[in-house]
Amino acid sequence: MAQDILNTRLTLQIENRDIKYVLHQIEREADVKFMYSPQLIQATRKITLKVSDERLVSVLETLFRPVGVSYRLIDRTVVLSYKQGSSSQIPTNEASAPNTQPEVVPFRDIQITGRVTSVENKEGVPGVNVVVKGTTIGTVTNARGEYTLSVPEQARALVFSFVGLLTQEVAINGQTTINVQMQADPKSLEEVVVVGYGTQKRSDVTGSVASVRGEDIKNMPVRSVNEALQGRLAGVQVTKGSGAPGAGADILIRGPGSINGMPPLYIVDGMRISGTGFNFNVQDIESIEVLKDASAAAIYGVDAAGGVILITTKRGNKANRPVVNLSSWYGIRQATNMFSLLRRDQYALARENFGFSVASAGPLNQQPDTDWINELYRTGAEQNHSLSITGGGERSNYFVSANYQREDGVVINTFAERLNLRINSDYQLSQKFKVGQSLYMWRGNFRNTGGGIPFRSTPLMPVFDPANELGGWGRTPGGFYEGANPVGANLSQRISDVRSAIEGNIFADWEIVSGLNLRTTLGASLINNRFQNFQEAFSYGTLRNPNATLSQSMFNQENYTANFTLTYGRTFGRHDIKAMVGYEAYREDGSRLDGTANGFTVPVASSFLLSSDPNNRLITNGFNRFPFRRLLSQFGRLNYNYAGKYFLTVNVRRDGTDRFETARKWGVFPGFSAGWKISEENFLKNVSFLSNLKLRGGYGVLGIANVDPFQFLEQFSFQNITGLPDGSRVQGFGRTLTLANTELQWETVRQTDIGMDIGLLNNRLNITVDWYNRRSEDVLYRVPTPFSAGLSNITFVNVGSVQNRGLELAADYRGRKGNLSYAIGGNVAFNRNRVLNLDGVRNTPFDEGRPGDVWRTSVARTAVGQPFGQFFGYVVDGIFATDAAVTERGVTQTGAGAGDLIFRDLNNDGRITLDDRTFIGNPWPAAIYGLTTGLQWKQFDLNAVFTGVAGVDIYNGVRSYTDFFVGDNNTTANIFETSFFGTNGLTDKPRTGTFVTNAQGQRVYVRDPNSNYGNVSSHFVEPGGFLRLTNLQVGYNLPQTLLSKARIGSARVYLMAQNLFTITRYSGLDPEISSLATRNGAGAATSRGIDSFGTFPRTQMFALGLDMSF
């Protein structure tokens, strides 16, 4: 293998270029990598090299024999070091002529030994140059990262350097053993990043691409890839709206681009996968790249309008002994900032003040006093255990990992667990032919019986009643409560939600001739979901069901992908060109079967066959092998680089989809970007503090086809089952009540991006700035059809245009002082969203989002000239102090009296009507920001992630439930602070109602005659900005002297906390709120920031972990 590589034939014509450039060209031609110290090879030394069909071994001899540099081959990596016999001499200046042997320093006093390891995986790093500071004396670490070096007695420090790693200087101070941990320089200009269907050097990237290393998120207590990105990247807004076990987080890249939502496209190891939520093992990730602008994402066309998240999983490392890694942590979770519901005595008093007596329950002191929050909530637990093996040889490598994760929720009878296995491998069958595969298998089980605050409850109901034959649950006291027993409603559900998948791909890469590669990748995802709920028979008093019911749903999906790419790269003098063309086909198929049965004679059942009445077994929905989706694509990219200073990238993709009729099914999506590395110009080359300065800009077009299939056709579906005279039944079919839209077409997104990358102080300080303008046209929206039209379903329509403009700033600084190394990063993004027109619906605004049944209208309105989903309601100008104040105002406000909200008469017509509503709040933040810190001192390390938003509003819909009795619900002690409640006078909270005398002379209570708690108004709009310490981790690395005795490579113990604290002015449970589901399924953009009482509360976690390598 090694001899084959050294015999590789090269043809190069290079004149007066630095040696670093020459090595780069050899890497491209011979498919090898060089490991070296720039100081060792005199990286800026100019040479001329002209060879034709010359062997690689001869070229290396020509380059390095004259300067006393030797090389050794490890797999396809050429490690350069100083030649034996004069190994302590490394040329350090340009004055060293190629044919001049360096000066020999014979005197040695001290011999120093040590090992250089990686901070990330604690493995030895080969090829690191170890040099005595201020001299030419040095050596290179071996394959295990070990070194031995004799140094003069007067030597003061050693300098450790390696391409792609941060250089370190360590004082000798008489030490004879010096071990060093080196960390990667994530901003190194030689760093390779993943882009669509290929890779590029970071220094050559012209689009807006942000990266996260897998090591940075490996042990974080996150449930999804989205959550792992929170606070780390500018312009990437991640919102975790629920604390339910296994709950995901939604993500927006550069704001809400479309009414129906515009999620990013996830690509894992080159393939689409079924999801990157709780089902995905974050510890398998090697790196994540986020393509934020259209010029970078255009290569993916359809589905890429919301950005592209490229995930590369770990693979084996050739020429390494097998490395075993064990990672395990266990923690506890608790709900944070919970409400307290009224207990028995408070409840009875508040009910009486509200006009309802609880006397029917009997003497109060003999009644239960149930704390339903305490009964439903508990201390949850979470555990994560991972085992991986990495290894390889000359021709192959492998990575195998297994992981188990389980979260027991803070609500009883809720949990999520997952078991997964990943196998990645690569095989070099010959010098020009390589194959590999990625396989991921997972199985999860979920149980979510509901969360949120149990407002619908009464403390006068016991949890259990042994006399109750249907479940033994406590029953309603009668007369004033008709709801469920919250604990019974939870525990009587026997839910099993089992999901599993096998996902993977195989690839083959053939180097046809030098520089020309053909790559074929075939991928598949086989997904199975099986949901089952056995609802036991129950009686909660008024609410009862004596018949148990079994519901089952089975869903299977198959996704298949095939792509083929042909790539050609060539350097002509100072011109570097790389071109790629590709073809891709993608299909989704699925099947589903739903059914119910009741009449069971056994207490718990999981089979319909146990139903005693066959007539009660019913198939409610079903289809077999239904074509979900079809995509056919052709694409291409051209990269051009002149002299390492001027860059151009052009992408184009043509997508065909089955979502539109024949004449509209194809879309073409181009993108281009350019870059100018100003720091390479002569007028800036001598600016010592400037390491990198690059200006870039791009424009691209992307498409969205996020609609249900066959919307352009008239559709038929199941209708009623009709009973016939002979007793048989027949299934009917007929037209669905949906309008066909033959004019439906692609939603198009056009985006411009201008950015600048700045590196200062040898790239220790890096700054990135991006400005963008994104415009979505022919926006797709589910328009509800009025019942008066004789139609009951929604219809997809291209309704209008939307704009997002923004600015992103990101900066990070890395350094070291003595034993302390540190890395600090921060980012902030500003985005402005605006609806430009709604021509498709004659500019008619539409309303979405109700946080509860008490609300009379929807909270959010989307209208031309405004951002998506603005809060729309009445402006409140205070509270009426007296009944006389209502009359004196001179405005008719039906039902108003002392203690009621004063609604502003915006149109000055003298009466309060729906026409007086206006925009009262904005759920989209003016800024989102994040801060990451990493500190390491000797054996200790600390990592923290802060996240926050500013300039945002929240509609606190929960306050109608905390300040008021909604129906027969319970409430909180806030009700005692409302105006004129009981013995109260005027307060800062509106009244809940008033006592009046009716025509029969009876004193009755009128609930909320002014609809203070039912009208959408500014009274419920609160500032929603916050700063949160999202993740904190403190670790200790056990000393190598201790571990070596047990033959352990590395071991780290750590403590971590999640959601440690939040600084906010919001009065609700938590200010991090995503979107409500809406009647037409949109929700992502049109009902943001509305707090609802049914939300599963956020949790706080504390955990202890261990990470070991062998």
N, C-alpha and C positions, 0 to 999 in steps of 0.2 A: 504493500500500500504506500509506504513512505517513498520507496524508490520510484514508483509510478508518478507520484506528485513531483519529485525532483526532476523527473525526465519530461515534465510538461514543457512544450515548445512555446516560446514567446517571440513576438514581433513587436518592437517598440521603437519609436522615433521621438525622443525627448531631448530638447535642447535648452540648456541653461535654466533648469528648474530645480527647486530645492528637493533634497533627498526625501522629505516627507511626501511630496507630490509623487515622486517616482515610486515609492512603496505602495501608494494608493493605486497607481495604475497596474502594478504587478498583482495586487490583490484582485483586481477586476479580471485580469487576463488569466491568472492561474487558479482562481478560486481558492485563495489561501488568505489567512489573516496574520498580520505581524504584531508581536508583542515586544515593546521596547521602551526605553527611556529616551525622550527627545535629546537629552544631554549626551547620552551614549553615542547616538548616530550623528550628532551635530545637525539637527533637523533642518536648520535654515541654510546649510551648505549647498551651494549651487553645483550641479553636475550636468553633463551631457551624456546621454545613453542612447546608442543606436545599435540595435541588434535585430537580426532577421532569422526566424526559425531557430532560435538559440534555446538550449535547455535551461530550465530554471536554476539548476545547480551551478551552471557556469555564470549566469547573471549574478547570483548571490556572491560567488567568489570574486567577480569583477568589482562589485560594489564594496565589499567589506574586508577582503584580505588586506588591502593597503592600509586600512586604519585599525587593524588588529581586532576587529569585531568578529566573533564566531556566532554560529547559529545552530539551533537544534530544532527538529521537527516533532511536534506533539500533535498527532492526528493531522489536521490541515492548518495548524498554527505554527508559524515560524517565530521562535523565541530568540531574540538577539541578546548577546552578552559579550563581555570582554574575553578575549582569547586566553586559554590556560597558559600559564607561564608569564603572562603580564596582566593577569586578571584583576589586578588592583588599579589599573589605569583606565580612566575614561576621559576622552578628549572633551574639553569644556569650552573651547573658544574657536573662533574661525581661523585663528592663526595656525592651527594644527593642519598642516598640509596633508593631502591624502596619502602620500608616500612616506610621511615622517612617522617613525615609531615614537610613541609618547615616552616621556621621561620616566625612568624606573625609580621608585622610592624604596630602597631596600630595608630601611630601618622600621621595625615593628615592635611594639612594646606590649600591646593588649590584644587579646583575642576575644571578640564578642560573638556570641551566638544568639539566635532567636527565631521566632516564627512570625510571619505576617499572615493574618487571617482577615476574612471579610466581616464587617459589622453585621451584614444582613444574615449570612448563614453560618458564620463562625468557621467556615472551611478555609484551608490554606490557599493562598494566592500565589501561583507560580509566576516567575518573570518580573517580579518587582525589583527595581533598581535601588540598592542600598549604597549610599555614597557618604563619605566623610565630608561634612560641610566645609567648603572653601578649598577642597583638594580634588585630585582626580582619582582618589582611592575609592574603590567600590566593588560590589559584586552583585549577583542576581539570585533571587530565591529559587529553590528547586521546585519540583512538582508538588511537594507538600507545603510549600511556602516557607521552608526553612533556609537559613543562611548561616555562614560562618565568615567572619571578616577580621583581619588583623589591622589594627589602627595605631597611629602614632600616639605616644604618651600624652602629647599636648592636644589631641583631638577633643573638641568640645561637644559636637552634636553629629547625629546621623540624619540624613535626609532620605525619606522613602518616597518613591515616585513611580507612577504607572499610568499609562494612557487610560483615561476614563475614570480614574480615581483621584480623590483629593490628596495632594502632596502633604506629607507630614514631616515635621522636624522634631526630633526627640533629643533632649539633652542626655549626654553619656553619664556624667557625674560619677565616674568610677564603676559603673555597672558593667558586668560581664555577660548578662542576659537581658536582652531587650526584645520584648514581644510587642507587636503593634497590631491594632485593628484599623483597617482602612475602609473608608466608605466611598460609595460611588458618587461621582459628580453628576447629578441628574441633568445639569445644564451643559455638560460637555458637548462641544460642537461636533465631536465625532460620534455621539450617541445615535444609534439607529432607532427610528420610530416606525411603527406600523402605520401604513396608509392603505387606501383601498386596493386590494389585490397586489400588495407588494410592500416594500420598505423603502425608506429614504433616510439619509443622514439628516439630523435635526438642522444642521446648518443650511441644508438645501431646501427645507420646507418653505413654501410660499403661501400656504393657506393658514387658517387659524386652527391649530391642532394643540390640544393640551394633554398632558400625560400624568398618570399616577402609577407608581411602582407597586407591585404586589407586596413587597416587603413592608410597605408603609401601612397596609391595611390587613395584613395577615392575621393578627390576633385580636383585631377589633371586634367587639360584640355586636356585629351588624347582621341583619337578616337578608340583605340583598345587595346587589351591585350598586343600585341607586343610593342606598343608605351609606355605602362605603365612600361614595363620592361627595357626600354632604360637607360643605364648607371648604373643599379642597381646590375647586376650580372656579375661576371667574366666569360669571354668566350662566352657571349651572345651578338652578334652584331646585333643591330636593326638599320635599315636604312629607313628613311622617305624620299622617293625620289620625292614626289609630295605634293603640297599644295592645291590640289583640295578638295572641300567639301566632307567629308566622306572618303577621301583616306586612305588606310591602310599603313602599314609599313611591310617590309619584315624582316625576322629574320633568322639568321644563328647561330647555336650552334656549337662551335668548328670548324669553317671554312667550306668551300664548299666541301662537301663530295662526290658529284656526279655531273655529267655533266648536267643532267636534273633538278638539284636542289634537295635538301633533306630537305624539311620543317619538322618542328617537328609535332608530333601527339598531338592534343588537346583533353583532357579528362575533362569533366565538370561533377562533382558529379557522377563520375564512368562511364559516357557514352560519346561516340563521339558525337559532335554536328556539325551543318552546318558551323559554323564560329565564330570567336571571334574578328571580326573587328568592324565596326561602328554599326553593329546590336546588339552588346553585351553591356550590362550595366555594366561598370567597378565598379560602386558603390555597386553592389550586391556581390562583391568578399569578402570572408573571408580570404582566403590565396591562394597563388600560390606556387607550388613546381615544380622545373625544374629538371628532371632526365637527367643528361648530359652524363653519361658514359653507355656503353653497359651492364655492369653487373647489373645496376639498371633498365635499359629500356628493357632488354631481356624478361621480363615478358609480354611485349606487342608485341614482335615479329615484324611482318610486319608493316610498316609505322613508326616504332619507331627508325629507324636508325639515323634520324636527331634530336634525343632527344624527350622527352615527357614533355609536360606542363600540369600539373595536377591542375585544378582549383576547389576549394571548395567554394561554395556560402554560404551565411549566412543562419542560421537556428534559430529557436526560442530558448529561454532560459527558462527552466522549473522553476517553483516557482517564477517567476517574474511577476510583474504587467505589463500590456501592455505599451510599450514604443513607442512613435511616434517620428520619425525623419523627419525633413524637411530640405532639402538642395537645394539651388538655387544659380546660378551665371549667370551673363550676362557680355559679353565682346565684344570688337571690334577687328577686324583683319585688318592688312595692309600687302600688299606685300612688301618684303624687297629687297633692293639692285637692283632696276630695271634698265634696259637699257633705254636710250633715243634715239628714232629714229630721223633721220634727218627731220627737218621741211622744209617748202617750199623753202626758198632761198638757204639753204645749200644743199637741195636735188637737186635743179636745177643746182647749181654749180658743185656738185659732179658728176651728170649725164653727164654734158658737159665734165668734165675732163675724164670721163669713155668712151667717144665717142658717147654718145647718147644725142640728143637734146630733150627738152620738149617743144619746141616752138609750136608744134601742138596744145597744150592746149590753146594757146592764150597769150595775155600779162600777164606776171608773176604776176604783182601787182594786177591783177583782179581775180587771182585764189584763191581757198580755201587754208587754211593753217591748215589742220586737224592734231591734235595730237591723233593718234589712241590709244596710251597707255592710255591717259587720258579718251578717249571715252569708252574703253573696261573695264578699271579697276576702282574700287570704294573701299570705306571702307566697309569691310565685318562685319558681326555681328555673334555672337554665344551665345546661351543660353542653360542652362541645369537646369531642375527642377526635383527633386526626392522626393518622399514621401514613407516612409516605416513604418510598424507596426510590432513590435516583441513582443511575449508574450507566455504564456503557463501555464500549471498547473501540477498536479501530474503525469498525464498519457499522456499528449500531449503537443506539442508546435508548434508554427507557425511563419513564416516570410513572410510578404506580402510587395511587393514594386512595385511602378509604377514610370516610368521615361519618360520625354519628352526632346529630344535634337534636336536642329536645328542649322545649320550653313548656313548662307548666304555668298556665296563665294566672293572673291575679284574681280572675273570676273563677269560681268553682266549676268543675266539669269542663274546663277548656284546656287544650294543649295543642301543640304542633310538634311533630318529630319527623326526622328525615335521616335516611341512610343512603350513602352514595359511594360509588367506586369509579375511579378514573384510571384509564390506561392509555398513555401516549408513548409512541415509539417511532424511531426512524431507522432506516436501513440504507447504507450506501452500497448498492449492488455492484457498481463499477465506478470508475472515475467520473463518468458522465450521467449515471442513472441512479436516482434516489427514490425510495418509496417510504411511506409512513402512514400512520393512522392515529386517530384520536377517538377514544370511546368513553362515553359517560353514561352511567346507569344510576338511576336514583328511584327511591320509593319513599313516599311521605304519607303520613296519616294525620288528619287534622280534625279537631272538634271545637267548634265555636257555637256555643248555645246562646250567644248574645252578650252584650256588655252595656256600658252606659250606666247612668244613675237610675235606680229603680223608683222613679217618681210615682209610677202607678203602683201604689202600695198603701197599706195602713198599718201603723204600729199596733192596732188592736186585733190583728190576726196572728194567731200562733203559727210557728213554723210547721209543727207536726200535730196531728190529732189521731191518736190510736184508734178512735172509734170510727174513723173514716175508712170504709172498706175499699174505696177507689184511690189507692195510693197512700193513704195514711197522712195526707197533707192537711195542715190547718185550713179552716174554712172562714169565709167572710162572716163578720158579726151581723151583717144584714142592715138594710135601710139606708146606708150612706156609701157603700163600696161594693162594686160589682166586678172587680177585676180579678186577676190571677194571684195565686200565691207565688211570689217571685222565685223562691227556692224550688218549689214544686215544678214550676214551669221550666226551670233549668234542668233539674235532675231527672225529670220524667222523659226527657229526650235522650234516646240511645243513638247517638250519631256516630257514624263511621264514614269518614271522607278520605278514601284511599286513592292516591294519585301516584303514578309511576311512569317512567319513560326510559327508553334506550335511545341514545342520541350519539351520532358519531360520523366520522368521515374517513375516507382513505384518499391518498394522493400519490401521484407519480410525477417526478420531475426529470425531464430528459434534456441534457445539454446537447443540442443537435450539432452545432459547431460552436467555436469559442464566441461567447457573447449572445448566443441565440438559445433560448430555453422554452420548452413546451411543458406546461403544467396542467394536469388533469386532476380535478377533485370531485368526488362523488360523496354526497352526504344524505343522511336520513334521520328522521326523528319519529319514533313510534311511541305514541302517548296513550295512556289509558287512565280514565277516571271512573271511580265507582263510589257513588254517594248513597248512603242508606240512613234513614231515620225511623226508628221505631218509637212512635209517640204512644206512651202508655195511657191506658184509661185513667181518668182523673176526675176528681171533684174538688173544686175550691169554694164550694158553696153555691152562689148564684151561677158561676161559670163552671160547667161540668161537661164531660164527654165520656159516657160509659163504654164506648167502643174504641179499642186500641187500633191504631193505623200504622201500617208499614208502607213507607215510600222508598222507592229505589230509582236510581238513575245511572245508566251506564253510557259512557261516552268514549269513543276511540277516534284518534286522529293520526294520520300518516302524512308526513311532510318529506318531500324528496327534492334534492337539489343536485344539479350537475353543472359544473362550470369548467371552461377550458380557456387558458390564457397562453398567449405567445408573446414572449418578451425578448427584446433585442437591445443591447447596450454596447456602445462603442465610443472610444475617445479618439479624436482627430486633433492632435496638437493641443490647443487650449480649449477645444470644443468638446463637450461631453454630452452625449445624446442617449436617451433611453426611451424606447417606445414599447407600448403594450396594447394588444387587441384581445378581446375576449368574447365569449358566448356563454350564456347561462339560461337554464330552464329550471323553473320552480313550480311545484304543485302541492296542493293540500287536499286531502280527502278525509271524510269523517263519517261516523255512524253514531246513532244515538237511540236509546230506548228508555222511556220513563213509564213507571207503573205504580199503582197503589193497590192496597188490599186492606180489608178490615174484617172484623168478626173472628178474632183470635181467641182460642180457649186456653192458651198458654200465656204466662205473664210476660215473656219476652220472646220475640221471634225474629229471624233473619231470612225467612223464606216465605214466599207467597203460598206455598203448599200447605203451610200450617193454618191457613185461614179456613174456618169451618164452613164458609159460604162461598162457593166458586163464583157466584154471580157478583160478588163484591171485589173480584179481581179485575182491574181495569188498566188497559194500556192507554196512557194519556198522551203520549207523543212518541214518534219513532220514525227513523229513516235509516236506510242502509246504503253505505258507500255513496255518500253525497259529495259532489265536487265543490269543495269550499273555495278554492282559488287556483288560478293559473297565471303564471308570468313567464314571458319569453323576452330575453334581453340580449342586445349586442352593445359592446362598450369598447372604449379605447382611451389611451392616455399617452401624451408626449411630454417628456421632461428634457429641458435644454439648460445647460450650464456653461457659461463662458468664463474661463479663467478663475472660477471659484468666486466670481463677483456678481455676475448677472444671471438671473434664473427666470425660466418661463415654464409654466405647467399648463397644459390644455387637456381637459377631460370632456368626453361626450358619452352619453348613454341613450339608447333607444329601447323603450319598454313597451311591451304589449300586455294588456290586461283583459280579463273577461268581465270586468265591471261595467264596461260601456259598450254601446252597440258598435257594429262593425266599422263604420266610418270614423269613429272617435276612439277606438281602442288603443291606438299607438300614440306615444308621446316621446319627444326628443328633448333631452335635458343636457345642455352644454355648460361648461364651466371653464374659466381660465384665471390664472393668477400669475403675478410676476414679483420678483424680489431683487433688491439691490443691496449687496453687502458693502455698505459705505466704508466700513472699517478696513476693508482691503484696499481702498484707494490710497495712493501715495501721500496725499495731503493729510491722512489720518493715521498712517501706519506708525508714526513715531510718537503718538499720544499714549504715554505709558499706562495711564489708568483705564483706557478704553480697550476692552478685550473684544467686543463684538457690537456692531451697530448695523442693523438690517431693516430696511424699509420694504414693506410688501403690500400688495393690494390684489383684490380679486373680485370677480363677478360670476354668478352662476344661477342656473334655473333648475328647479326641482319640481316634482309632481306628487300629488296626493290622490289616491283612489280609495279613500276610506268610506266606502258605502257597502251596503248589503248587496249580494249578487242578484242579478236579473231585475234590477230596478227599472230597466228600460223596456220590460216586457209585462204584459198582463199575466197575472199569476192565478193559479188554482191551488186550493188547499183543502184540508179536511173540514167537513161541516158536521152537522149533528148526526148522531147515530139514531136511526129511525126504527121503531118497533113495528113488525108486520103482523097481520091478523093471525098467522099461524104460530106466533110466538117467537119467531126468529128476528134477528136484528140485522140491519144493513148500514154500512158506513157510507155517508154521503160526501160528495165533493162538489166544489163550486168556486166561483171567482172570489178572490180575497177583496176586501174593501180597501184596496190601495190603488192609487193612480199610477199608471206607467208613465215614466218621463223619458221620452226618446231623445231629449235635448241634453241629458245629463252628460257632463264632460269632466276632464281632469281639473282639479284645483291646482293652480300654478303658483309657485313661490319663487320670487326673484330677489336675490340678495347681493348687496355690495359690501365689501369688507376692506378696510384700510388699517394696517397695523404696523407696529414697530417693535423690534426686539433689541434690547440693550443689555450688554454685558460689561461690567465694570470690575476693576481690581482682580484681574485674572479670573473673571467669571464667578467670583465669590458673591457678587451682588448682581442679580438679574432682574430686569424689569420688562414687562410686556404690556403694550397698550393696543387696544383694538376698538375701532369705531365701525358700526354696522348699520345698514338700512335694509330691512326685509319687508317685502310687500307680497301679501297673499291675494291672489285674484281668483275669481270664480269659486269663492269659498263654498264648500259643501256643507249643507245643514239639513237636519231632519225637521221638516216643517210639519207641525201638528195640523191635521185636517179637521175642520169644524164638523161637529156631528150634523149640523144643518145641511151639509153637503151630501149626506147619506153615506159617508165614509167614516171609518173608525180608526184607521191606521195612519201612520205618518208617511210622508213622501219626501224623498231626497230631492233637493233643489240646489242649483248654484246661485247663491244669494247675493254675493257682493265682494268687497275688498277690505283688507285689514293691513295695517302697517305697524311694525315694531322698529324703533330706532334706539340705539343704545351705545354706551361706552363701557369698556371693561379695562380694569387695571389689575395687574398682578405683579408681585415682587417677592423675592426671597433672598436671604443672605445666609451664607454658610461660613463658618470660621472655627478657629481653634485657638485657645490660649492656655498654655500649659497642659494640664490634664483634662481641661474642659473643652469639649467640642459642642457646637451648637448649630442649629438650623432653624430659621424663623421664616415663615412665609405668610403672606397676606394677600387677599384679593377683595375687590369690590366691583360691583356692576350696577349700572343705571340703565333702566329700560323704560320706554314710553310706548304704550300700546294705544291704538286708535282705530275705530271702525270708520273706513272712508266712505263706504256706501253699502246699501242693502237693496240694490236695484232689483234683485230676483224676487223680492217680496214687497216691491214698491216702497222701499225705505220704511216699512212698518217695523217698529221696535218689537222685541219679544221678551217676555218675562220668564224667569226660572227661579226655582229654589224656595222651598218653605221649610223652616226648621222645626215645624210641628203643626198639629191640627188646629191650634188656636189662632194661627195667623190667617187673616182675611184675604190677603193678596200675596203674590210672590215677592220676594225681597229684592231680587236682582233684575236689572233691565239692561239689555244690549241695544244700543241705538247709535245712529250715525253721529259722528263727531265725538263720541265718548269711548273710553276703554271698554273692553268686554265686561259684562256683568256688574255694572255699577249699582250700588244700593240705591233703591228708588222708593221714596216715601215722603212723609210729611216732615217739615222742619218744625222743631219744637222750640217755642220761645219762653219756656218756663212752665209754671203750674199756677192755676187759678187759686188765689188765696181765699176767696169767698164766692158765694153764689152771685152776689151783687156785681163782682168783677166780670162775670160772664156777660151780664146785661150791659154793663157800662162799656164794654169793648165795642159793641155795635156790629158784631159778626155772628151770624148764625152757626153754631157748632152743636149739632144735635146730641143731646144727652150730657152735655158738659155741665159741670158744677164745681164746687170747691174741691180742690185736690186733684183735678183732672189736668192733663197736659194741654197746653195752649198750642194748637196747630196754626201755622202761619197761613194767612190768606194771600197766596202768591199772586193770584190774578185780580185781586181787589174787587171781587164781585159781591162781597158782603156775606159770603157763606162758604163753609168748608165742604168741598166735594173732592172727588178723585182728581179733578183737574188741578188741584193745589199741590199735588205731589211733584217732587223734583229729585235730582240726584243728590244724595246725602252722604255718600261714602265711596271710597275706592279700595277694592280688595287687593290691588296689585301694588307691591312695594316700590317706593322710589329708589331704593337701593337694597341689594343683598350683599352680604359680606361673610368672609371666613378668615380665620387665623389659625395657623398650625405652628406648633413649637416642638422642637426636639432637642433635648439636652443629654449629654453623656459626660459623666465625671468618674474617672477610674472604672469601677465595675458597675456603677449605677447609671440608669437612664430614666428619662422622663419624657413622655409624649402627650401632647394635649391638642384637641381640636375644638375651637370655638366657632359657633355659627350665629348668624343674626340677620334680621331684616329691619329696615327703617322706613318711615313714611308710609305706613300701611294702615288700613282700617279693618276692623272686624265687626260683623253684625252679631251681637250677642243674643241670639234667639233663645238661649237657655234662661235668660232672666225672666221670661214669662212663666217659667216653671219654678224658679227659685224665689220669686216675689209674689206669686199668685197661685190660687188653687185652680188648676186646669182640670175641668171635669171632676172625677172622683180621685184625682191624683193627690199625693202628699206634696209638701213643699218644704222650704227651709225657714230658719228664724228670720230671714229677711222680710217676711211678710209683716212682722211686728214693727218694721220700720217704715211702713207705707203710711201715707197721709190719712188721717181720720180713722185709722184701724183701731177698734176698741176704744181706748181712752186717748188715743193720739190726737194731736192737732196737726197742723201743716208740717210736712217734712220735705226732704228732697226727692222722695219717691211718690209717684202718683197713687191715688187711692185704688183699691180693688173693687169698690162698689159702695152702696149706701143703703140704709134702711129707709123704707117709705111705707106709708099707710095706704092700702088699696081701697077699692070701692066698698069692700065688705068690712072695712074698719080694721083689717088685720095688718099687723106690722110685718112686712116681708122685706127680704134683702134683694136688691137689684144688682146683679153682677156687672161690673165694669160697663156702665152705660155709655161711656165715651170711647170704649175700645182702646183704652190706654195700653192694654196688653195683647191686643189683637191687630191693631193698625201698625203697619211698618212705619217707623219714625226715627228721627235722629236720636231719640232718647236711648236707643239700643246700640248706637254706633260708638265704638270705643277705639282708642289708639291700640294698634296691634304690634308695634315694634318690640323687638326683644333681642337680648344677647344671652346665649346659652353656652355653658361648658358641656359640649355634647359628649366628648370622650376624654378621659384622663387615664393614663397608664404609667405606673412606676415600676421599674424592673431592676433586678440585680443579677449580674452575670457571675456565676461561680468561678473562682480562680482556676486557671489551667493547671496549676500545680496539684490541685485537689482532684480535678477531673481525670488527669492522665493516669492516676493510679487505678481508676476504675475503667479506663479505656473509653472514656466518654469524650467526644469531640468538643461539645459545648453544652451548657445548661443555663437556663435563665428562668428565674421565678419572678412573678409580677403580680401586682394588684391593679385592678382597673375598676373604673366607675363610669357609668353612662347617665347622662342628664343630671349632672351633679347639682347644678343650680341654674336658674333662669331669672334674669332681670327684665321686668316688664311692667307696664302700667295697666295691662289688661286684667279685668276682674274675674274672668272665667277660669276654667280649669287649666287651660293651656292655650297660648297664642299661636301655636303652630297648627294651622287648620288648612285642609286641602279643599276639596269640592264636594258638594252634595250631589247625590244622584238626582236626575230630573226625569220628568215624565216621558221625555222622548229619548232618553239615553245619552244626551250630550254631557252636560255637567262639568266637563273638564275645564272649560273656560267661562261658562255662563253662570256658574253658581259658586264662585270661589269665596272663601273667607266667611262663610255663614256657619256659625257655631250651633250645633244641634244637640239636644239632650241625649240622643241615642249613641253618641260617639263613645267608643271604648277608651277609657282614660289612659293617658300616657303613663309610662312606668319608669322607675329609677332602678338601676342595677349596680350591685357591688359583687366583684368576682375575684377569685384567686386562680392563677394559672401557672403552668410549667411548660417550657419548650426545651427539648433536648435533641441533640444530634449524636449519632454514633458512627 
